[in-house]
């Protein structure tokens, strides 16, 4: 169970007395202004809010900016709001489990998401895992994201160069023949000399990487 799922589960396990108090609050929440103020003060109130509150972009945004996990309590309409969902991911990337597949297949959204956390490349659609721009953004944010990229991109020169320029240690994930490419090796080692560990011995013997 993810940290977000644990958080939501714990909120749903409130004591009867707490639930009663929150139910009383919900009955009090007759206006948008009241709902917004309640959630701004305590994001967890969204969990017991009326449906119309959970479908209000501004109110849900105020909640997820405090705790991204509460995205799981948002209405279906809000889950398609890039602004709200990206705010939730920025606060807590594990909220990714609540994001609908429709957004993960949206290139604009995917580009923004992987810039927040490169490891979110895991969640994007298979088509976008093969998109050089999306993958480059992801690995530049977190080099380990390359493990989720389409395998063919590990031998894509543009992607590999962009990756090693940002982090030379990315060389360890580069496929052949690019791992033996003089320009790529030089760029990787220039960025981080530790990348020498991932250069094939036969290549080291022929390259000037001093």
trRosetta pair geometry for C-beta under 8 A, 3 or more apart (Angstrom, degrees):
i j d omega theta_ij theta_ji phi_ij phi_ji
1 5 4.6 -122 -172 90 91 126
1 6 5.4 114 126 -60 117 84
1 9 7.3 -16 -176 -8 147 146
2 5 4.7 97 54 7 77 101
2 6 7.0 -137 98 -5 42 87
2 94 4.7 173 176 -178 123 119
2 97 5.6 -178 16 -15 155 148
3 6 5.5 -53 -150 36 34 115
3 7 6.4 39 151 -24 65 103
3 69 7.1 -104 115 -86 79 131
3 92 7.4 -120 91 -172 118 125
3 94 5.1 91 47 73 95 168
4 7 5.6 -52 -151 32 33 113
4 8 6.5 26 155 -13 66 105
4 68 7.2 -68 -103 102 119 85
4 69 3.7 -175 -135 -123 82 96
4 71 7.8 -26 -159 44 138 95
4 72 6.4 139 157 -26 112 129
4 92 6.4 141 -79 129 104 131
4 94 4.6 -174 -20 115 107 103
4 95 5.3 143 -100 -87 152 54
4 97 6.2 180 65 41 134 118
4 98 7.1 -112 141 -22 148 112
5 8 5.9 -55 -146 39 32 108
5 9 6.1 35 154 -22 66 109
5 72 7.6 126 -94 -81 56 166
5 97 6.9 -37 -48 87 103 156
6 9 5.7 -56 -145 37 29 112
6 10 6.4 29 156 -21 64 106
7 10 6.0 -58 -152 33 27 109
7 11 6.7 26 152 -18 62 105
7 67 7.1 -160 168 175 154 129
7 69 4.4 47 68 135 144 164
7 70 7.9 -84 122 -60 126 63
8 11 5.7 -55 -152 34 34 112
8 12 6.5 29 152 -16 66 107
8 47 7.5 170 -140 -114 75 123
8 69 6.2 -149 -44 158 89 108
8 70 7.6 147 -88 -104 92 46
8 72 5.0 -51 -80 81 152 143
8 73 6.9 179 -126 -49 113 96
9 12 5.8 -60 -151 38 32 109
9 13 6.5 27 152 -19 65 110
10 13 5.6 -61 -149 37 34 110
11 14 6.5 -4 -179 -41 44 101
11 44 5.9 -161 -124 -151 128 107
11 47 5.0 -119 148 -117 139 172
12 47 7.4 -135 -70 -179 69 131
14 18 4.0 -111 175 89 114 127
14 19 5.1 143 96 -56 116 82
14 22 7.3 45 110 0 167 138
15 18 4.8 95 55 7 78 101
15 19 7.0 -144 95 -5 41 88
16 19 5.5 -55 -146 38 33 113
16 20 6.2 39 153 -25 66 104
17 20 5.7 -52 -152 31 31 114
17 21 6.7 32 150 -19 63 103
18 21 5.6 -52 -152 33 35 112
18 22 6.4 28 153 -14 66 107
19 22 5.8 -58 -148 40 33 108
19 23 6.2 38 153 -24 66 105
19 48 7.6 173 -143 -106 65 139
20 23 5.6 -51 -147 32 30 113
20 24 6.6 34 152 -20 62 102
21 24 5.8 -54 -157 32 32 113
21 25 6.7 33 146 -20 64 103
22 25 5.3 -47 -150 32 40 115
22 26 6.5 45 151 -24 67 99
22 45 7.1 -172 -139 -130 102 70
22 47 7.9 -25 -172 83 152 91
22 48 4.2 71 156 63 124 172
23 26 5.6 -48 -150 30 35 114
23 27 6.8 36 151 -18 62 102
23 48 6.8 -104 -73 -179 49 131
24 27 5.8 -55 -157 33 33 112
24 28 6.7 34 145 -21 63 108
25 28 5.3 -61 -157 34 37 116
25 29 6.5 42 148 -32 69 104
25 38 6.8 131 175 -141 121 143
25 45 6.6 -92 128 -142 147 113
25 48 7.0 81 70 98 110 126
26 29 5.5 -49 -149 22 37 116
26 48 5.4 -110 -59 138 122 95
26 49 6.3 178 -115 -123 95 34
26 50 6.0 133 -168 -45 101 80
28 34 6.9 -135 133 166 83 143
29 34 5.3 -171 -134 110 59 115
29 35 4.9 77 -165 -81 113 83
29 38 6.4 -60 -99 0 115 154
29 49 6.4 -81 108 -138 170 83
29 50 6.3 -167 92 1 120 107
29 53 6.4 -8 149 -64 140 142
30 34 6.5 46 45 36 56 147
31 34 4.6 96 61 5 85 102
31 35 7.0 -152 95 -4 46 87
32 35 5.6 -57 -150 39 33 113
32 36 6.2 34 154 -21 67 107
32 53 8.0 169 -121 -106 60 74
32 56 6.4 164 -136 -129 102 155
32 59 7.3 -126 -161 -51 79 123
33 36 5.8 -54 -147 35 28 111
33 37 6.4 26 156 -17 63 107
34 37 5.9 -58 -150 37 30 109
34 38 6.3 31 154 -22 65 107
35 38 5.8 -55 -149 33 30 113
35 39 6.4 18 159 -10 65 110
35 49 6.3 85 -145 -145 109 128
35 50 7.9 -85 -102 38 132 95
35 53 4.5 -148 -155 -119 143 115
35 56 6.9 98 109 36 141 155
35 59 5.4 -18 128 -117 108 143
36 39 6.1 -63 -147 42 28 104
36 40 6.0 30 156 -22 66 110
36 56 7.7 -99 -72 121 89 143
36 58 6.3 -12 -110 117 120 108
36 59 5.1 -113 -92 -96 69 86
36 62 6.3 107 -155 4 76 159
37 40 5.7 -54 -142 36 29 113
37 41 6.4 27 158 -18 62 108
38 41 6.0 -67 -159 36 26 108
38 42 7.0 -49 168 48 63 85
38 45 4.7 -110 147 115 106 164
38 49 7.7 151 93 -93 134 113
39 42 7.1 -92 -139 72 27 48
39 43 6.1 45 -170 -118 75 41
39 45 5.4 -130 -88 68 60 109
39 46 5.3 58 -119 -60 116 92
39 49 7.3 -11 -69 -62 113 146
39 53 7.6 165 -44 177 132 117
39 59 5.3 99 32 -169 156 84
39 60 8.0 -65 178 -81 161 26
39 62 5.1 106 114 94 110 119
39 63 4.9 -63 -175 -67 118 94
40 62 4.9 -59 -83 180 73 137
41 45 7.7 39 69 -4 88 137
42 45 5.2 91 90 -20 95 102
43 46 6.1 -30 177 3 59 113
43 62 7.4 -163 -102 123 82 72
43 63 4.2 120 -147 -149 88 71
43 64 7.6 138 -147 -51 129 23
43 66 3.9 -159 -47 75 134 131
43 67 4.8 163 99 24 157 105
43 70 5.4 -150 158 -18 111 159
44 47 5.6 -25 -177 6 63 117
44 67 7.7 26 -63 36 71 148
44 70 7.2 -141 -98 -95 43 130
45 48 6.4 -70 -165 47 51 91
45 49 6.2 72 139 -55 76 100
45 63 8.0 -130 59 -104 73 116
46 49 5.1 -41 -144 3 40 126
46 53 7.0 -155 -133 130 69 112
46 54 6.5 111 -175 -98 91 79
46 59 7.2 151 -106 146 106 98
46 60 6.7 102 -139 -111 142 62
46 63 4.3 13 -32 -108 148 158
46 70 5.4 85 66 175 134 131
46 73 5.3 128 122 101 101 134
46 74 7.6 -14 165 -77 132 63
47 70 6.9 -103 -59 -137 86 101
47 73 5.0 -98 -102 -117 60 158
49 53 3.6 -91 158 84 126 141
49 54 5.7 154 86 -49 109 81
49 59 7.6 -175 171 150 169 138
50 53 5.1 100 59 2 71 103
50 54 7.5 -144 100 -3 39 89
51 54 5.7 -60 -151 38 36 109
51 55 6.4 19 156 -7 69 112
51 75 6.4 87 -170 -94 74 122
52 55 5.9 -66 -148 46 33 104
52 56 6.6 47 149 -42 65 100
53 56 5.6 -46 -153 11 35 118
53 59 5.5 -95 -171 121 75 161
54 59 7.9 -94 -87 97 20 121
54 60 6.6 69 -160 -79 44 112
54 73 6.3 -113 -127 141 119 77
54 74 5.5 167 -177 -147 87 37
54 75 4.2 124 118 -39 94 89
54 78 6.9 -123 154 5 65 141
55 60 7.8 8 -114 -33 8 130
55 74 7.7 113 -85 -179 42 73
55 75 3.5 -23 -76 38 81 159
55 76 7.9 -9 -102 44 103 57
55 77 5.0 53 -145 47 103 120
55 78 5.8 -155 -130 -32 46 103
56 59 4.0 50 88 19 115 115
56 60 6.3 158 78 -12 60 87
56 78 7.8 -1 54 -78 24 126
57 60 6.1 -64 -143 42 25 104
57 61 6.0 29 159 -25 64 111
57 78 6.2 173 -94 -117 61 94
57 81 5.6 163 -119 -120 107 165
57 83 7.3 46 -170 76 119 120
57 84 5.9 -128 -149 -56 78 126
58 61 5.6 -53 -145 34 28 116
58 62 6.6 32 155 -22 62 103
59 62 5.8 -52 -155 30 31 112
59 63 6.8 27 149 -17 62 105
60 63 5.5 -56 -153 36 38 113
60 64 6.2 25 157 -12 72 107
60 70 7.9 -164 -155 117 74 104
60 71 7.7 79 178 -115 109 58
60 74 4.8 66 -141 -115 139 112
60 75 7.7 -115 -67 20 144 81
60 78 4.9 46 41 -157 172 153
60 81 7.9 122 82 50 134 144
60 84 5.5 23 106 -147 113 137
61 64 6.2 -58 -139 41 29 101
61 65 6.2 34 160 -26 64 108
61 83 6.9 -19 -102 126 125 101
61 84 5.1 -107 -81 -110 80 84
61 87 5.8 57 -146 56 80 164
62 65 6.1 -54 -149 29 25 114
62 66 7.3 17 153 -11 57 106
63 66 6.1 -69 -166 36 34 105
63 67 7.0 -47 165 52 70 81
63 70 4.8 -95 149 99 114 145
63 73 7.8 -78 137 69 153 116
63 74 8.0 176 71 -74 132 95
64 67 6.9 -88 -136 79 35 44
64 68 5.3 48 -167 -118 85 47
64 70 5.8 -142 -85 67 63 93
64 71 5.2 53 -107 -66 124 85
64 74 7.6 -13 -52 -53 121 129
64 84 6.2 103 30 -176 148 78
64 87 5.2 105 103 105 115 101
64 88 3.8 -61 -170 -85 133 85
64 91 6.1 175 159 26 70 142
64 95 7.3 79 -148 -134 111 167
65 87 5.5 -44 -77 169 78 121
65 91 6.1 173 -145 -64 28 138
66 70 7.7 19 72 13 90 135
66 91 7.3 39 73 -149 13 153
67 70 5.1 80 91 -12 99 104
67 91 6.5 -178 -142 141 12 138
67 92 6.8 10 -170 -9 53 137
68 71 5.9 -11 175 -17 61 113
68 87 7.6 -170 -106 120 90 60
68 88 3.9 118 -149 -174 85 64
68 89 6.3 132 -151 -61 141 17
68 90 7.3 174 -84 60 131 48
68 91 3.7 170 -46 79 101 101
68 92 3.2 -164 48 38 122 91
68 93 7.6 43 103 -28 163 21
68 94 7.5 128 96 57 121 66
68 95 4.0 -114 146 -30 103 140
69 72 6.4 -25 169 7 62 110
69 88 7.9 168 -24 -166 17 103
69 92 5.6 -25 -41 82 75 155
69 94 7.1 0 -89 87 89 99
69 95 5.7 -143 -89 -87 37 94
70 73 5.2 -41 -173 29 71 114
70 74 7.4 94 133 -40 71 85
70 88 7.7 -134 61 -124 65 112
71 74 5.4 -33 -162 0 49 121
71 79 7.3 105 174 -106 95 81
71 84 7.5 144 -120 144 100 96
71 85 6.7 85 -143 -119 138 63
71 88 4.0 49 -60 -143 131 160
71 95 4.6 81 27 -168 134 124
71 98 4.7 156 109 84 104 147
71 99 7.7 -5 142 -63 144 70
72 95 7.3 -138 -35 -143 85 83
72 97 7.7 1 -83 91 112 94
72 98 4.4 -130 -83 -95 70 140
74 78 4.1 -104 170 86 120 132
74 79 5.8 150 96 -58 115 77
74 84 7.0 136 -134 147 161 140
74 98 7.7 102 35 155 103 135
75 78 5.0 94 59 6 76 104
75 79 7.3 -134 100 -12 42 88
76 79 5.7 -52 -153 25 36 116
76 80 7.6 26 154 -13 62 101
77 80 6.4 -67 -170 32 37 105
77 81 7.5 46 137 -34 65 100
78 81 5.2 -40 -160 9 51 120
78 84 5.5 -53 -178 86 92 165
79 85 6.7 72 -157 -78 46 116
79 98 6.8 -119 -125 148 114 89
79 99 7.0 172 -170 -130 93 42
79 100 5.4 93 139 -18 118 109
79 103 7.7 -125 152 -21 74 133
80 85 8.0 -30 -150 -30 4 132
80 100 6.6 -23 -79 38 75 135
80 102 6.6 -15 -114 89 99 132
80 103 6.6 -170 -130 -61 54 106
81 84 4.0 50 94 19 120 110
81 85 6.2 156 83 -13 63 88
82 85 5.9 -63 -138 44 28 106
82 86 5.8 26 165 -19 67 112
82 103 6.9 162 -93 -137 76 116
82 106 7.5 -108 -88 104 118 151
82 108 7.3 -24 -123 110 158 106
82 109 5.2 -130 -120 -100 112 101
82 112 7.2 80 -179 55 114 152
83 86 6.3 -59 -144 37 20 107
83 87 6.5 22 155 -20 58 109
84 87 5.8 -58 -154 33 29 113
84 88 6.6 30 151 -20 64 105
85 88 5.6 -53 -152 33 35 113
85 89 6.4 32 152 -17 67 105
85 95 7.9 -171 -158 123 67 119
85 99 5.6 92 -160 -111 129 103
85 103 6.3 -33 99 -158 171 168
85 109 7.5 12 85 -152 131 122
86 89 5.6 -52 -145 38 35 111
86 90 6.3 39 153 -23 65 104
86 109 7.4 -141 -65 -147 106 80
86 112 5.5 -34 -115 132 136 127
86 113 6.6 -124 -111 -83 85 70
86 116 6.8 178 -162 -44 83 147
87 90 5.7 -52 -149 33 30 113
87 91 6.6 25 153 -15 63 106
88 91 5.9 -61 -153 38 31 107
88 92 6.9 -47 171 51 66 81
88 95 4.4 -113 148 117 108 162
88 98 7.6 -64 137 67 153 124
89 92 7.4 -95 -139 75 24 42
89 93 5.5 42 -166 -114 74 54
89 95 5.7 -130 -83 65 53 108
89 96 6.3 64 -112 -71 104 78
89 99 7.5 14 -66 -57 116 136
89 113 5.9 -31 133 -134 170 86
89 116 5.4 93 121 104 109 157
89 117 6.8 -132 166 16 102 115
89 120 6.8 31 -163 -92 134 150
90 116 5.1 -106 -90 -142 72 130
91 95 7.4 42 70 -10 89 139
92 95 5.1 95 89 -24 91 101
93 96 6.0 3 168 -27 64 110
93 116 7.0 169 -95 123 100 108
93 117 4.3 7 -106 4 141 169
93 119 7.1 73 159 69 150 105
93 120 6.3 -125 -159 -65 110 104
94 97 6.7 -5 168 -2 65 106
95 98 5.5 -45 -180 30 72 112
95 99 7.3 84 128 -37 76 94
96 99 5.5 -45 -157 12 48 119
96 113 7.9 98 -109 -167 106 129
96 120 5.8 -168 -100 -125 142 96
96 123 5.0 -130 176 -59 127 161
99 103 5.3 -90 177 66 102 131
99 104 6.3 111 121 -49 115 95
99 123 6.9 67 67 162 126 144
100 103 5.5 98 68 5 76 96
100 104 7.5 -146 106 -1 43 90
101 104 5.4 -59 -148 41 42 111
101 105 6.2 36 155 -18 72 107
101 125 7.3 86 -172 -82 84 95
102 105 6.1 -65 -154 37 27 106
102 106 6.9 35 146 -33 61 105
103 106 5.3 -49 -154 19 42 119
103 109 4.9 -101 -175 134 84 167
104 109 7.4 -96 -86 101 23 123
104 110 6.5 75 -160 -84 46 100
104 123 5.3 -113 -120 141 131 86
104 124 5.0 -171 -173 -125 87 41
104 125 5.4 137 125 -39 89 74
104 128 7.5 -150 160 36 68 142
105 110 7.9 -14 -152 -45 4 123
105 124 7.6 135 -80 -170 34 69
105 125 4.1 59 -100 -41 73 143
105 127 7.0 53 -142 44 85 118
105 128 6.9 -174 -135 -18 41 121
106 109 4.0 55 88 18 112 114
106 110 6.4 169 84 -17 56 86
107 110 5.6 -56 -142 37 30 112
107 111 6.3 33 159 -22 65 105
107 128 6.2 -178 -103 -108 69 116
107 131 6.8 -180 -126 -137 105 171
107 134 7.0 -112 -147 -66 78 120
108 111 6.1 -55 -152 32 26 111
108 112 6.7 20 154 -12 61 108
109 112 5.9 -62 -153 40 32 108
109 113 6.0 32 153 -23 69 110
110 113 5.6 -55 -142 36 30 113
110 114 6.3 20 165 -12 67 107
110 124 4.4 69 -132 -119 123 129
110 125 7.6 -86 -77 20 143 83
110 128 4.8 -59 -179 180 175 156
110 131 7.7 93 104 53 143 143
110 134 5.3 -7 127 -129 119 127
111 114 6.6 -59 -144 38 24 100
111 115 6.7 24 155 -19 59 110
111 133 6.7 -18 -105 129 114 106
111 134 5.8 -104 -83 -103 69 75
111 137 5.7 95 -150 18 70 169
112 115 5.9 -61 -155 34 31 112
112 116 6.9 32 149 -21 64 103
113 116 5.7 -57 -161 30 36 112
113 117 7.3 -43 166 48 68 77
113 120 4.7 -114 147 118 105 150
113 123 7.6 -84 143 71 148 118
113 124 7.3 163 73 -70 134 104
114 117 7.1 -84 -140 79 35 43
114 118 5.4 46 -173 -122 83 46
114 120 5.3 -144 -89 69 59 99
114 121 5.3 54 -112 -65 122 80
114 124 7.2 -32 -51 -35 115 135
114 134 6.1 107 16 -173 152 75
114 137 4.9 104 98 107 115 105
114 138 3.9 -61 -173 -84 132 82
114 141 6.3 174 155 25 70 140
114 145 6.9 102 -154 -159 109 159
115 118 8.0 39 -95 -73 19 66
115 137 5.3 -56 -69 178 82 116
115 141 5.9 174 -139 -65 34 138
116 120 6.9 31 70 -1 95 144
116 141 7.6 38 67 -155 19 158
117 120 4.9 95 84 -21 92 104
117 141 6.7 177 -153 138 15 138
117 142 6.8 13 -175 -13 56 136
118 121 6.2 -9 171 -16 61 109
118 137 7.5 -171 -110 124 85 61
118 138 4.1 114 -153 -173 82 61
118 139 6.2 122 -159 -73 138 19
118 140 7.2 178 -92 59 130 46
118 141 3.5 174 -50 79 102 100
118 142 3.1 -166 52 33 126 92
118 143 7.7 51 110 -18 163 20
118 144 7.4 126 100 59 120 68
118 145 3.7 -111 149 -38 102 143
119 122 6.1 -2 167 -6 68 111
119 138 7.7 138 -47 -166 18 102
119 142 5.5 -34 -38 81 78 155
119 144 6.7 1 -87 89 96 102
119 145 5.4 -136 -84 -91 42 89
119 148 7.5 109 -154 -4 52 141
120 123 5.3 -43 -171 30 69 112
120 124 7.1 77 136 -33 78 91
120 138 7.4 -136 61 -121 70 106
120 145 8.0 -15 40 -122 46 124
121 124 5.8 -44 -151 16 44 113
121 129 6.6 105 174 -114 92 81
121 134 7.1 135 -120 146 96 98
121 135 6.8 74 -134 -113 139 60
121 138 4.0 49 -59 -141 126 157
121 145 4.5 98 16 -172 134 110
121 148 4.4 147 107 85 102 129
121 149 6.6 -26 162 -66 143 69
122 145 7.8 -120 -33 -141 77 78
122 148 4.5 -112 -82 -114 60 152
124 128 4.2 -86 154 87 123 127
124 129 6.0 160 87 -57 102 74
124 134 6.5 -155 134 173 172 143
125 128 4.8 86 59 12 82 101
125 129 7.1 -134 100 -11 43 86
126 129 5.4 -48 -149 27 36 117
126 130 7.1 24 155 -9 62 104
126 150 7.6 88 -175 -82 71 103
127 130 6.2 -72 -167 40 32 103
127 131 7.0 44 137 -40 66 102
128 131 4.7 -32 -149 7 51 125
128 134 4.9 28 177 20 91 176
129 134 7.5 -90 -92 99 22 130
129 135 7.1 72 -168 -75 43 104
129 148 6.3 -107 -132 143 116 79
129 149 5.7 171 -179 -141 82 39
129 150 4.9 125 122 -42 90 81
130 135 7.8 -4 -139 -37 11 128
130 149 7.7 117 -88 -176 40 73
130 150 3.7 32 -89 -16 79 154
130 152 6.8 28 -133 54 101 113
130 153 6.5 -172 -138 -43 53 114
131 134 4.1 59 84 14 111 113
131 135 6.5 164 81 -12 57 87
132 135 5.8 -63 -143 42 28 108
132 136 6.0 31 161 -23 68 108
132 153 6.5 174 -97 -130 68 115
132 156 6.1 -134 -104 143 111 154
132 158 5.9 26 -167 93 143 121
132 159 5.1 -125 -141 -69 91 103
133 136 5.8 -52 -144 34 27 112
133 137 6.5 28 157 -17 62 106
134 137 6.0 -58 -154 36 29 110
134 138 6.4 28 151 -20 64 110
135 138 5.5 -56 -148 36 33 114
135 139 6.2 20 161 -11 69 107
135 145 7.6 178 -153 122 63 109
135 146 7.4 70 -173 -114 102 64
135 149 4.5 66 -131 -118 126 123
135 150 7.6 -91 -71 24 142 81
135 153 5.3 12 103 165 176 161
135 159 5.7 1 98 -138 123 126
136 139 6.3 -60 -142 41 27 100
136 140 6.1 27 159 -20 63 111
136 158 7.7 -57 -73 133 132 88
136 159 5.7 -132 -72 -129 89 70
136 162 4.5 -3 -140 108 115 151
136 163 6.9 -124 -128 -59 67 76
137 140 6.0 -61 -147 37 25 111
137 141 6.6 19 156 -15 62 108
138 141 6.0 -66 -157 37 28 105
138 142 6.9 -48 170 51 65 82
138 145 4.0 -136 152 134 104 152
138 146 7.7 156 106 -65 107 49
138 148 7.6 -91 154 67 153 111
138 149 7.3 171 73 -70 137 101
139 142 7.0 -87 -135 78 30 45
139 143 5.5 43 -167 -124 80 45
139 145 5.1 -140 -81 66 56 104
139 146 4.9 47 -101 -61 121 90
139 149 7.4 -20 -50 -43 116 136
139 159 7.7 86 26 -179 144 91
139 162 7.7 110 76 106 116 96
139 163 4.7 -23 123 -116 141 104
139 166 7.2 136 119 65 84 139
139 167 7.6 -132 157 37 87 118
139 170 6.3 73 173 -120 124 135
140 162 6.8 -60 -64 151 112 99
140 163 7.1 -126 -66 -111 67 53
140 166 4.5 -133 -126 -118 79 171
140 167 7.7 168 -128 -4 45 102
141 145 7.0 43 68 -13 89 145
142 145 4.8 98 83 -27 92 103
143 146 6.4 -19 175 -8 57 111
143 163 6.9 105 -128 -169 87 100
143 166 7.6 -179 -80 101 95 107
143 167 4.6 -100 -71 85 130 152
143 169 6.2 81 140 84 170 96
143 170 4.9 -132 -147 -82 116 88
143 173 7.5 175 166 4 93 137
144 147 6.2 -17 173 1 66 111
145 148 5.8 -55 -174 34 62 107
145 149 7.2 75 133 -38 76 95
146 149 5.2 -38 -156 8 51 121
146 154 6.9 95 176 -95 112 94
146 163 6.8 52 -80 -134 130 149
146 170 6.6 120 -33 -148 151 97
146 173 4.4 95 103 140 145 160
147 173 7.1 -107 -65 -129 65 132
149 153 4.7 -86 156 64 123 133
149 154 6.8 140 90 -52 121 80
149 159 7.7 145 -174 179 157 148
150 153 5.0 94 69 -8 83 104
151 154 5.8 -42 -168 12 49 115
151 175 7.6 74 179 -52 79 146
152 155 6.4 -69 -170 44 47 96
152 156 6.8 63 134 -44 72 101
153 156 4.6 -37 -148 8 53 127
153 159 4.9 -5 -179 54 94 174
154 159 7.7 -84 -90 99 22 130
154 160 7.2 74 -170 -78 40 104
154 173 6.3 -113 -130 145 114 81
154 174 6.0 170 -178 -140 85 36
154 175 4.1 90 120 -11 108 107
154 178 7.8 -165 147 45 62 133
155 160 7.5 2 -135 -42 17 132
155 174 7.8 108 -87 -173 50 70
155 175 4.4 -56 -63 73 91 121
155 176 7.6 -14 -104 80 111 30
155 177 7.7 65 -141 29 108 55
155 178 5.7 174 -136 -7 60 121
156 159 4.1 54 87 18 111 115
156 160 6.4 163 80 -15 56 89
157 160 5.8 -61 -142 40 28 109
157 161 6.1 26 163 -18 66 109
157 178 6.5 -171 -97 -109 66 126
157 181 7.7 146 -121 -113 97 175
157 184 7.7 -120 -143 -68 76 123
158 161 6.2 -56 -146 36 24 108
158 162 6.4 21 158 -15 61 110
159 162 6.0 -61 -151 38 27 109
159 163 6.3 27 154 -21 64 111
160 163 5.6 -58 -148 35 30 113
160 164 6.3 15 163 -9 68 107
160 170 7.6 174 -152 126 62 119
160 174 5.2 75 -136 -121 120 114
160 178 5.1 0 150 160 178 151
160 184 5.8 -7 132 -130 119 133
161 164 6.3 -61 -141 42 28 98
161 165 6.1 32 159 -24 64 109
161 183 7.5 -14 -106 125 111 108
161 184 6.2 -105 -87 -104 71 86
161 187 6.4 45 -145 66 73 170
162 165 5.9 -56 -147 33 26 114
162 166 6.7 19 156 -13 61 110
163 166 6.1 -69 -159 39 29 105
163 167 6.7 -50 170 52 66 84
163 170 4.1 -150 147 151 107 163
163 173 7.8 -85 151 68 153 116
163 174 7.7 173 80 -74 135 100
164 167 7.0 -86 -131 77 31 45
164 168 5.5 47 -165 -118 80 45
164 170 5.0 -135 -80 65 61 111
164 171 5.7 59 -108 -62 119 81
164 174 7.4 -6 -55 -54 119 136
164 184 6.0 106 29 -167 158 77
164 187 5.0 98 111 106 116 106
164 188 4.0 -63 -164 -82 125 83
164 191 6.3 174 161 22 67 142
164 195 7.3 79 -148 -131 106 156
165 187 5.5 -46 -78 175 70 122
165 191 6.3 163 -154 -66 26 139
166 170 7.3 54 68 -19 88 140
166 191 7.4 45 80 -150 14 155
167 170 5.0 101 88 -28 91 100
167 191 6.6 -178 -145 138 13 140
167 192 6.8 6 -169 -6 53 137
168 171 6.2 -10 170 -14 61 110
168 187 7.4 -170 -107 123 86 60
168 188 4.0 115 -151 -174 81 61
168 189 6.2 131 -155 -65 138 17
168 190 7.2 179 -88 59 129 48
168 191 3.6 174 -47 77 102 101
168 192 3.3 -165 47 37 125 91
168 193 7.6 40 108 -25 162 19
168 194 7.0 130 95 59 118 75
168 195 3.8 -101 151 -41 105 137
169 172 6.1 -11 173 0 68 110
169 188 7.7 147 -39 -167 18 102
169 192 5.6 -34 -37 83 80 150
169 194 6.2 -6 -83 93 98 109
169 195 5.7 -137 -83 -85 42 84
169 198 7.5 115 -151 -5 53 140
170 173 5.7 -57 -172 37 62 106
170 174 6.8 76 133 -42 77 97
170 188 7.0 -131 59 -120 78 108
171 174 5.3 -43 -153 10 45 122
171 179 6.4 109 -176 -132 85 84
171 184 7.3 139 -113 147 97 97
171 185 7.1 76 -129 -114 139 57
171 188 4.2 57 -55 -150 125 159
171 195 4.6 88 18 -161 137 109
171 198 4.4 150 107 89 105 134
171 199 7.0 -20 154 -64 146 71
172 195 7.8 -133 -35 -137 79 72
172 197 7.7 -6 -80 93 107 97
172 198 4.3 -119 -82 -107 68 147
174 178 5.1 -106 174 96 116 108
174 179 4.6 151 99 -77 107 83
174 184 6.9 154 -160 158 165 140
174 198 7.9 107 34 144 99 129
175 178 6.3 60 75 35 59 103
175 179 6.8 -129 119 -24 14 105
176 179 5.4 -57 -84 29 61 104
176 180 6.4 30 -132 0 86 105
177 180 5.5 -59 -174 47 73 106
177 181 6.6 99 128 -53 79 87
178 181 4.8 -27 -151 -6 50 125
178 184 5.4 45 176 10 85 172
179 184 7.3 -98 -112 104 22 133
179 185 7.5 73 174 -75 44 94
179 198 7.0 -99 -155 145 116 94
179 199 7.3 -179 166 -121 87 49
179 200 6.6 96 122 -20 109 102
179 203 7.8 -151 126 -14 75 165
180 185 7.2 -3 -155 -46 22 127
180 199 7.9 111 -104 -158 53 75
180 200 5.8 -21 -88 29 98 127
180 202 7.9 -9 -125 85 123 95
180 203 4.7 -148 -135 -87 82 136
181 184 4.1 59 79 18 110 113
181 185 6.4 173 80 -14 53 87
182 185 5.9 -59 -142 39 25 109
182 186 6.1 24 161 -19 64 110
182 207 5.8 178 -122 -117 85 113
183 186 5.9 -56 -145 37 27 110
183 187 6.3 27 156 -19 63 107
184 187 5.8 -54 -146 36 30 110
184 188 6.3 29 155 -19 64 107
185 188 5.8 -58 -149 36 29 111
185 189 6.2 20 159 -12 66 111
185 195 7.8 174 -156 129 59 119
185 199 5.5 74 -140 -113 118 120
185 203 6.5 -164 -86 150 160 132
185 207 6.0 -35 102 -157 144 170
185 209 6.5 -81 138 -87 104 131
186 189 6.1 -60 -142 42 27 105
186 190 6.0 31 157 -23 64 110
186 207 7.3 -146 -65 -177 86 125
186 209 6.2 -149 -105 -109 64 86
187 190 5.8 -55 -145 35 27 113
187 191 6.5 23 157 -16 62 107
188 191 6.0 -63 -155 37 28 107
188 192 7.0 -49 170 51 63 80
188 195 4.0 -155 146 161 103 161
188 198 7.7 -80 148 68 150 115
188 199 7.9 166 82 -66 132 102
189 192 7.3 -94 -141 75 26 43
189 193 5.7 41 -167 -115 75 50
189 195 5.1 -132 -82 71 54 112
189 196 5.7 63 -115 -63 110 79
189 199 7.4 -4 -63 -44 117 137
189 209 4.6 17 92 -169 170 121
191 195 7.1 57 66 -18 88 141
192 195 5.1 103 85 -25 86 99
193 196 5.9 -5 175 -13 64 112
194 197 6.1 -16 172 0 64 113
195 198 5.7 -58 -170 37 61 106
195 199 7.0 70 136 -35 76 97
196 199 5.5 -47 -152 16 46 117
196 204 7.1 75 -163 -108 91 119
196 209 6.7 157 -100 116 103 144
199 203 5.3 -117 173 84 94 119
199 204 5.2 115 112 -65 118 91
199 207 7.5 -95 -178 43 144 143
199 209 7.4 -151 -46 -17 174 167
200 203 4.4 84 68 5 88 108
200 204 7.1 -153 94 -12 44 85
201 204 5.5 -49 -148 30 36 116
201 205 6.7 37 156 -22 64 103
202 205 5.9 -51 -154 29 33 115
202 206 7.1 12 154 -4 61 111
203 206 6.2 -74 -155 44 35 99
203 207 5.8 14 159 -12 75 121
204 207 6.3 -68 -129 41 25 100
204 209 7.3 -68 -133 23 69 129
